[in-house]
Amino acid sequence: MTTAYVYHPLYLEHSQPGHPESPERLEAIVAALDKIPLKARLTQLEPQPISLERLQRVHAPEYVARIRNLAASGGDAWHGGETYVCPHSYDAALLAAGGLVTLVEAVARGDVTNGFALVRPPGHHASADEGEGFCLFNNIAVAARTAREELGIARVLIVDWDLHHGQGTQYIFSDDPTVMYFSTHQWGIYPGTGHWSDAQAGVGRGKTVNVPLPSGIGDAGYARIFDEILIPLARRFDPELILVSAGYDTHWSDPLGSMNVTVAGYGMMARKLVALANELPGVRGRIALTLEGGYNRDALAFGVLATLGALLGDAETPDPLGPPRRREQPLDSKYLNQLRALHGLASSE
């Protein structure tokens, strides 16, 4: 098994002082990776900027030009400063989308088995014509569309385990039956989308699967969601590639959320996806992750290391941050069965 990672120092040049989506997030990951033997087992890939042709399969040309012009004119911020552009943001965003595509191309060719694109700015909130939630271009949507149209991949499963619902990714693929979008997210916070009843009509029927969650759900709850909802749906969908929007803001210490996931929990979720990728005949182990949120830098860094260990096949996940400080809330079995019924899965009872 060969596991790759993508990184480039240009990702650090997208920066606005005091903003939570800061270069220090990625610096923390790189610093942690440099300190452990695991790095020697990884293959580093050099990212290539995304071409305008590939980018504009997802994003309106007018929106792409807007981001380019904002960067050229010195930058701007919108939505109350939530999403920003600085002079280097356009180039960094092109390289972020291109970095994930570089990884997906290597996975599709069989050069590597799987990997993690350590890129920023993140992407899953960006829609076709608007950047939101710290995101400029939707990296995972661009990669999925490239895989479908250029790399001979018939069906793509996108798993989004970020704290926040990736409404941009959902909207982009809501009418596309060849891409399944599966999201777990805390309900009642930004962006306020991702209800369980979304996208149950039209040609994309059943290919959007939202699992909104109350606060406090921890590792055991996520394990049940993966085992009882995600994995059966993935087997039915039969993808040929698995992509992951990997956010680490569900960690119990993250300042933006109130979930109870641990570092070990990220390793658990990643191992389940690796096992699924190895099981599904069309996937043949092919899985690529891209960095989304995560705002406690220690939790982010250790969470990424746990994920990389799982991609490499490690059975154990060191967790230097330990268990949650709050009691883990059990996941309601009735709710899970309602979701199973909604998506045509047999009840677990």
C-alpha positions in Angstrom: 0.0 0.0 0.0 1.4 3.4 -1.0 0.1 6.5 0.6 0.8 10.0 -0.7 0.4 13.5 0.6 0.3 16.8 -1.2 1.7 20.0 0.2 3.1 23.3 -1.0 4.3 26.4 0.9 2.1 28.6 -1.4 -0.9 27.4 0.7 0.5 29.5 3.6 0.2 32.7 1.6 -3.5 32.8 1.8 -3.8 34.7 5.0 -5.8 37.3 6.9 -4.6 38.3 10.4 -6.9 37.1 13.2 -9.0 34.8 10.9 -9.6 31.3 12.3 -8.8 29.7 8.9 -5.1 30.7 9.1 -1.8 29.4 7.7 -0.9 28.3 11.2 -3.4 25.4 10.8 -1.4 23.9 8.0 1.9 24.8 9.7 0.9 22.8 12.8 0.2 19.7 10.6 3.5 20.0 8.8 5.4 20.5 12.0 3.8 17.4 13.6 4.4 15.3 10.5 8.1 16.3 10.5 8.5 15.0 14.1 7.4 11.4 13.6 8.8 8.4 11.6 5.4 8.1 9.8 6.5 10.7 7.3 9.2 8.5 5.9 6.5 6.0 4.8 4.7 8.6 2.7 5.2 9.7 -0.9 5.0 13.4 -1.4 3.4 14.6 -4.6 4.1 18.1 -6.2 0.7 19.8 -6.8 -0.1 21.4 -10.1 -2.4 24.4 -10.4 -5.8 23.6 -11.7 -6.5 24.6 -15.3 -9.3 27.0 -16.0 -11.0 24.4 -18.2 -11.2 22.0 -15.2 -12.1 24.7 -12.7 -14.9 26.1 -14.9 -16.6 22.7 -15.1 -17.7 23.5 -11.5 -17.4 27.3 -11.1 -18.9 30.0 -13.3 -16.3 31.9 -15.3 -17.5 35.2 -13.9 -16.9 33.9 -10.3 -13.4 32.7 -11.2 -12.6 36.1 -12.7 -14.0 37.8 -9.6 -11.6 36.0 -7.3 -8.7 36.6 -9.7 -9.5 40.3 -9.9 -10.0 40.7 -6.2 -6.5 39.2 -5.6 -4.9 41.3 -8.2 -6.4 44.5 -6.6 -5.2 43.6 -3.1 -8.0 41.5 -1.8 -11.4 41.8 0.0 -13.6 40.0 2.4 -17.4 39.3 2.4 -20.1 37.8 4.6 -18.9 39.9 7.5 -15.2 39.0 6.9 -16.0 35.2 7.0 -14.5 34.6 3.5 -11.5 36.6 2.3 -9.2 37.1 -0.6 -5.7 38.5 -0.2 -3.1 39.1 -3.0 -1.9 35.4 -3.1 -5.3 33.8 -2.6 -6.2 33.2 -6.2 -2.9 31.4 -6.9 -3.2 29.4 -3.6 -6.8 28.4 -4.5 -5.8 27.3 -7.9 -3.1 25.2 -6.4 -5.4 23.8 -3.7 -7.9 22.5 -6.3 -5.1 21.4 -8.4 -3.4 19.7 -5.5 -6.3 17.4 -4.9 -6.6 16.7 -8.6 -2.9 15.8 -8.7 -3.5 13.3 -5.9 -6.7 11.9 -7.6 -4.8 11.5 -10.9 -2.1 9.5 -9.1 -4.6 7.3 -7.4 -6.6 6.7 -10.6 -3.4 5.7 -12.4 -2.4 3.4 -9.6 0.8 5.3 -8.9 -0.3 5.4 -5.2 -3.1 3.6 -3.4 -4.5 6.5 -1.5 -3.5 9.8 0.0 -4.3 13.1 1.7 -4.2 16.6 0.0 -3.0 19.0 2.7 -4.3 22.1 1.0 -5.9 25.4 1.8 -8.0 27.4 1.3 -10.7 24.7 2.0 -13.5 24.2 -0.4 -16.8 22.4 0.6 -18.8 25.5 1.2 -18.1 27.1 -2.2 -20.9 26.9 -4.7 -20.7 27.4 -8.4 -20.8 31.1 -8.2 -20.1 32.1 -4.6 -17.4 31.6 -2.0 -18.6 31.0 1.6 -17.5 29.7 4.9 -13.7 30.3 4.4 -13.9 28.6 1.0 -13.1 30.0 -2.5 -13.1 27.0 -4.9 -14.7 23.7 -4.2 -11.7 21.5 -4.3 -13.5 18.2 -3.9 -16.2 19.0 -6.5 -13.5 19.9 -9.1 -11.7 16.6 -8.3 -14.9 14.6 -8.6 -15.8 16.2 -11.9 -12.3 15.6 -13.3 -12.4 12.0 -12.2 -15.8 11.5 -13.9 -15.0 13.3 -17.2 -11.3 12.5 -17.7 -10.2 9.6 -15.6 -12.7 6.9 -16.5 -14.4 6.9 -13.1 -18.1 6.0 -13.5 -19.3 6.8 -9.9 -17.8 8.9 -7.1 -18.7 8.7 -3.4 -17.9 11.9 -1.4 -17.9 11.5 2.3 -17.9 14.8 4.3 -17.1 14.3 8.0 -16.5 18.0 8.7 -18.4 19.7 11.6 -20.3 21.9 9.1 -22.5 20.8 6.2 -20.8 21.2 2.8 -23.7 22.9 1.1 -21.6 23.9 -1.9 -20.7 20.3 -2.7 -24.4 19.2 -2.2 -25.7 21.9 -4.5 -23.1 21.2 -7.2 -24.1 17.5 -7.4 -27.7 17.6 -6.4 -28.9 16.6 -9.9 -26.0 14.3 -10.7 -26.8 10.6 -10.2 -23.1 9.6 -10.7 -21.9 11.3 -7.5 -23.2 10.4 -4.0 -22.7 13.0 -1.3 -22.8 11.7 2.3 -22.4 14.3 5.1 -22.4 14.1 8.9 -22.6 17.5 10.5 -23.7 19.3 13.7 -27.2 20.6 13.3 -28.2 24.1 14.3 -24.9 25.9 13.3 -23.5 27.4 10.1 -24.6 27.1 7.3 -28.0 25.9 8.5 -28.4 23.5 5.6 -28.1 19.7 5.3 -31.5 18.5 6.5 -32.0 14.8 6.4 -34.9 15.2 3.9 -32.8 17.1 1.2 -32.6 15.9 -2.4 -35.2 13.2 -2.4 -36.5 14.1 -5.9 -35.2 14.4 -9.5 -32.4 12.6 -11.3 -30.1 12.8 -8.2 -32.7 11.1 -6.0 -31.1 9.2 -3.1 -27.6 10.4 -4.0 -27.6 13.1 -1.3 -27.4 11.6 2.2 -27.4 14.1 5.1 -27.0 13.0 8.7 -27.5 16.1 10.8 -26.5 15.5 14.4 -27.1 17.0 17.9 -24.1 18.2 19.8 -22.2 15.7 22.0 -22.2 12.7 19.6 -18.8 11.1 19.9 -16.8 8.2 18.4 -19.4 5.5 19.1 -22.1 7.5 17.4 -20.0 8.1 14.3 -19.1 4.4 14.2 -22.8 3.5 14.1 -23.5 6.0 11.4 -20.7 4.6 9.2 -21.7 1.0 9.9 -25.4 1.3 9.7 -25.9 4.0 7.1 -22.8 4.9 5.1 -21.4 1.5 4.4 -24.6 -0.2 3.3 -25.4 2.8 1.0 -21.9 2.8 -0.5 -22.2 -0.9 -1.2 -25.5 -0.3 -3.0 -24.1 2.7 -4.9 -20.9 0.8 -5.9 -18.5 3.7 -6.5 -15.2 3.5 -8.2 -13.5 6.2 -6.2 -14.0 7.5 -2.6 -13.2 11.2 -1.9 -13.3 12.6 1.6 -13.9 16.2 2.9 -11.8 15.7 6.0 -12.6 18.3 8.7 -11.3 18.0 12.2 -13.6 20.6 13.9 -15.7 17.8 15.3 -13.0 17.2 17.8 -14.1 17.7 21.4 -11.6 20.6 21.9 -12.5 22.6 18.7 -13.7 26.1 19.5 -16.3 26.2 16.7 -18.3 23.1 17.5 -19.6 21.0 20.3 -19.1 17.4 19.1 -17.1 14.8 21.0 -14.9 13.1 18.4 -11.4 12.1 19.6 -8.2 11.8 17.7 -8.7 8.0 17.9 -12.1 8.5 16.4 -10.6 10.0 13.2 -8.4 7.0 12.9 -11.4 4.8 13.3 -13.4 6.5 10.6 -10.5 6.5 8.2 -9.9 2.8 8.8 -13.6 2.1 8.1 -13.3 4.0 4.8 -10.0 2.2 3.9 -11.7 -1.2 4.5 -14.7 -0.1 2.4 -12.4 1.0 -0.4 -10.6 -2.3 -0.3 -13.9 -4.2 -0.2 -15.7 -2.6 -3.1 -14.6 -4.1 -6.4 -14.8 -0.9 -8.4 -12.8 1.2 -5.9 -9.9 -1.2 -5.5 -8.6 0.8 -2.5 -8.7 4.2 -4.3 -9.4 6.9 -1.7 -8.3 10.5 -1.6 -8.9 13.0 1.2 -8.7 16.8 1.2 -8.4 19.1 4.2 -11.4 21.1 5.3 -11.9 22.5 8.8 -10.3 22.1 12.2 -9.4 25.1 14.4 -7.7 23.6 17.5 -4.3 23.2 16.0 -3.2 20.3 18.2 -6.4 18.4 17.5 -6.1 19.2 13.8 -2.5 18.0 13.6 -3.0 14.8 15.6 -6.2 14.1 13.7 -4.5 14.3 10.4 -1.6 12.1 11.6 -4.2 9.5 12.8 -5.8 9.6 9.4 -2.5 9.2 7.6 -1.8 6.2 9.8 -5.1 4.6 8.9 -4.3 5.2 5.2 -1.0 3.4 5.7 -2.8 0.4 7.3 -1.8 1.0 10.9 -4.2 -0.7 13.3 -3.6 1.6 16.3 -4.2 5.3 16.7 -2.1 7.2 19.3 -4.3 9.8 21.0 -2.2 12.3 23.0 -5.3 14.5 23.7 -7.3 11.8 25.3 -11.1 11.4 25.8 -13.7 14.2 25.7 -14.1 16.5 28.8 -17.9 16.3 28.4 -20.0 13.2 28.5 -20.6 11.5 25.1 -24.2 11.6 24.1 -25.7 8.3 22.7 -27.0 8.3 19.2 -30.8 7.8 19.0 -31.5 4.4 17.5 -35.0 5.6 16.4 -33.4 8.4 14.4 -30.9 6.0 12.7 -33.8 3.7 11.7 -35.7 6.7 10.3 -32.7 7.5 8.2 -32.4 3.9 7.1 -36.1 3.8 6.1 -35.7 7.1 4.2 -32.9 5.7 2.1 -34.4 2.2 1.6 -32.2 0.3 4.1 -33.5 -2.4 6.3 -34.1 -1.5 10.0 -31.4 -2.6 12.5 -34.1 -3.7 14.9 
